[in-house]
Amino acid sequence: MSFNKDTDVVVIGGGVIGCAVAYYLVKRGARVTVVERFGIGNGSSAANTGSINMATKKPGIALSLGMASQRLYGGLAQELGCDLEYTVTGKLIVAETETELAYIEEMCAGQRTAGAPVEIVSAARCRELNSLLEGRVLGGLYCPTDAQSNPFLVTQAYADAARNRGARIMTHTAVHAIETADGRVIAVATSQGRLRADWVVNAAGAYAAEIGKMAGAVHDVRPWRGQLVVLEATESLPVVGVSGASQMLSKHAPAAADGARGPLKAALYYCRRPFNGTVLLGSTYEFAGYDLRTSQEGVAGICLCVTRAMPRLRKLNAVRSWAGLRPHSPTGPILGRAGGADGYLVATGHGGDGMALAPITGLYLAETIARGGNCDLPGFLEELKLAAAA
């Protein structure tokens, strides 16, 4: 099929971020076309764990985004008309060293100042929250409101809701160029034809830097590979998710974590999925280009790291493993105007938080376009916070 039609906005990328952006735009009455070179949710969204956490967010914009997005998730299933398997499980970050304990104590203080319902808990309380913890634990940071969802259902629900409101979703369609005239976006050239548009949103995840070049923008976004291991479904395991503070250091201070964890930067991560009983273990943090393969070293490193803290998991069978590419930005999510031609906007750099931040990202990009491309993010988040408190 080949066509040359008008649209108000072209969203490049059919993952959870792109589909959320499309939904909130069509909800406002915009004509939207999503262009995805593979299938809906086939990239980072397919490898996402579905965690919706505030405990893992640094104080500042990242935490403010997380808090706003978690509020939106509360009513999202009803809004989209689909069961998202959204479940509040709580999240615990454990410290295994004095350095890690000091890190989470400082982070917790900043999070509490921002209004997040987090607390520092003792080693004994950590073991009460998740009885699998038997290794060295000095203390933890706990957020009782953190949750999980099914990433496949969330992505597809956004896509379906956008389509039902009139969005055009083009899968298996490559973007060849972003056309500009007089310094403004005018069209997107694809493998299925040319789309005239007033706005282009780059939601291409780990591939966002390549798309950005087409609009004259430079984005510091690189693929950050994460390998995961899936254990067999087991009903009796605790649901409170656990991450090691070393994982936080890997996310927020990669250089500081290198010496302690090696090039894989394998960190403690335990997530029992309430909707099917399986357990996810992970993860690695590797700059390995676009290589989606798992490795024996990565899988073994994950299992050793997790079972050091949770030795009873050694009795369970691993049923599979996979790897995904997180769109890593050293400064955190890149949202809205970020260089390039007028009419070109960005929604990328979420790292492993794409699922957690999809609702607020979509809402913000839609508001930015509604305001002509200029929407102050901190101001917008404050508006939402005040509206929620009213």
Secondary structure in CASP SS format (residue, H / E / C, confidence):
PFRMAT SS
TARGET T0000
AUTHOR 0000-0000-0000
METHOD secondary structure of the structure
MODEL  1
M C 1.00
S C 1.00
F E 1.00
N E 1.00
K E 1.00
D E 1.00
T C 1.00
D C 1.00
V E 1.00
V E 1.00
V E 1.00
I E 1.00
G C 1.00
G C 1.00
G C 1.00
V H 1.00
I H 1.00
G H 1.00
C H 1.00
A H 1.00
V H 1.00
A H 1.00
Y H 1.00
Y H 1.00
L H 1.00
V H 1.00
K H 1.00
R C 1.00
G C 1.00
A C 1.00
R C 1.00
V E 1.00
T E 1.00
V E 1.00
V E 1.00
E C 1.00
R C 1.00
F C 1.00
G C 1.00
I C 1.00
G C 1.00
N C 1.00
G C 1.00
S H 1.00
S H 1.00
A H 1.00
A H 1.00
N C 1.00
T C 1.00
G C 1.00
S E 1.00
I E 1.00
N C 1.00
M C 1.00
A C 1.00
T C 1.00
K C 1.00
K C 1.00
P C 1.00
G C 1.00
I H 1.00
A H 1.00
L H 1.00
S H 1.00
L H 1.00
G H 1.00
M H 1.00
A H 1.00
S H 1.00
Q H 1.00
R H 1.00
L H 1.00
Y H 1.00
G C 1.00
G C 1.00
L H 1.00
A H 1.00
Q H 1.00
E H 1.00
L H 1.00
G C 1.00
C C 1.00
D C 1.00
L C 1.00
E C 1.00
Y C 1.00
T E 1.00
V E 1.00
T C 1.00
G C 1.00
K E 1.00
L E 1.00
I E 1.00
V E 1.00
A E 1.00
E C 1.00
T C 1.00
E H 1.00
T H 1.00
E H 1.00
L H 1.00
A H 1.00
Y H 1.00
I H 1.00
E H 1.00
E H 1.00
M H 1.00
C H 1.00
A H 1.00
G H 1.00
Q H 1.00
R H 1.00
T H 1.00
A C 1.00
G C 1.00
A C 1.00
P C 1.00
V C 1.00
E E 1.00
I E 1.00
V E 1.00
S C 1.00
A H 1.00
A H 1.00
R H 1.00
C H 1.00
R H 1.00
E H 1.00
L H 1.00
N C 1.00
S C 1.00
L C 1.00
L C 1.00
E C 1.00
G C 1.00
R C 1.00
V C 1.00
L C 1.00
G E 1.00
G E 1.00
L E 1.00
Y E 1.00
C E 1.00
P C 1.00
T C 1.00
D C 1.00
A E 1.00
Q E 1.00
S C 1.00
N C 1.00
P H 1.00
F H 1.00
L H 1.00
V H 1.00
T H 1.00
Q H 1.00
A H 1.00
Y H 1.00
A H 1.00
D H 1.00
A H 1.00
A H 1.00
R H 1.00
N H 1.00
R C 1.00
G C 1.00
A C 1.00
R E 1.00
I E 1.00
M E 1.00
T C 1.00
H C 1.00
T C 1.00
A C 1.00
V E 1.00
H E 1.00
A E 1.00
I E 1.00
E E 1.00
T E 1.00
A E 1.00
D C 1.00
G C 1.00
R E 1.00
V E 1.00
I E 1.00
A E 1.00
V E 1.00
A E 1.00
T E 1.00
S C 1.00
Q C 1.00
G E 1.00
R E 1.00
L E 1.00
R E 1.00
A C 1.00
D C 1.00
W E 1.00
V E 1.00
V E 1.00
N E 1.00
A C 1.00
A C 1.00
G H 1.00
A H 1.00
Y H 1.00
A H 1.00
A H 1.00
E H 1.00
I H 1.00
G H 1.00
K H 1.00
M H 1.00
A C 1.00
G C 1.00
A C 1.00
V C 1.00
H C 1.00
D C 1.00
V C 1.00
R E 1.00
P E 1.00
W E 1.00
R E 1.00
G E 1.00
Q E 1.00
L E 1.00
V E 1.00
V E 1.00
L E 1.00
E C 1.00
A C 1.00
T C 1.00
E C 1.00
S C 1.00
L C 1.00
P C 1.00
V C 1.00
V C 1.00
G E 1.00
V E 1.00
S E 1.00
G E 1.00
A H 1.00
S H 1.00
Q H 1.00
M H 1.00
L H 1.00
S H 1.00
K H 1.00
H H 1.00
A C 1.00
P H 1.00
A H 1.00
A H 1.00
A H 1.00
D H 1.00
G H 1.00
A H 1.00
R H 1.00
G C 1.00
P C 1.00
L C 1.00
K C 1.00
A C 1.00
A C 1.00
L C 1.00
Y E 1.00
Y E 1.00
C E 1.00
R E 1.00
R C 1.00
P C 1.00
F C 1.00
N C 1.00
G C 1.00
T C 1.00
V E 1.00
L E 1.00
L E 1.00
G E 1.00
S C 1.00
T C 1.00
Y C 1.00
E E 1.00
F C 1.00
A C 1.00
G C 1.00
Y C 1.00
D C 1.00
L C 1.00
R C 1.00
T C 1.00
S C 1.00
Q H 1.00
E H 1.00
G H 1.00
V H 1.00
A H 1.00
G H 1.00
I H 1.00
C H 1.00
L H 1.00
C H 1.00
V H 1.00
T H 1.00
R H 1.00
A H 1.00
M C 1.00
P H 1.00
R H 1.00
L H 1.00
R H 1.00
K H 1.00
L C 1.00
N C 1.00
A E 1.00
V E 1.00
R E 1.00
S E 1.00
W E 1.00
A E 1.00
G E 1.00
L E 1.00
R E 1.00
P E 1.00
H E 1.00
S C 1.00
P C 1.00
T C 1.00
G C 1.00
P C 1.00
I E 1.00
L E 1.00
G E 1.00
R C 1.00
A C 1.00
G C 1.00
G C 1.00
A C 1.00
D E 1.00
G C 1.00
Y E 1.00
L E 1.00
V E 1.00
A E 1.00
T E 1.00
G C 1.00
H C 1.00
G C 1.00
G C 1.00
D C 1.00
G H 1.00
M H 1.00
A H 1.00
L H 1.00
A H 1.00
P H 1.00
I H 1.00
T H 1.00
G H 1.00
L H 1.00
Y H 1.00
L H 1.00
A H 1.00
E H 1.00
T H 1.00
I H 1.00
A H 1.00
R C 1.00
G C 1.00
G C 1.00
N C 1.00
C C 1.00
D C 1.00
L H 1.00
P H 1.00
G H 1.00
F H 1.00
L H 1.00
E H 1.00
E H 1.00
L H 1.00
K H 1.00
L H 1.00
A H 1.00
A H 1.00
A H 1.00
A C 1.00
END
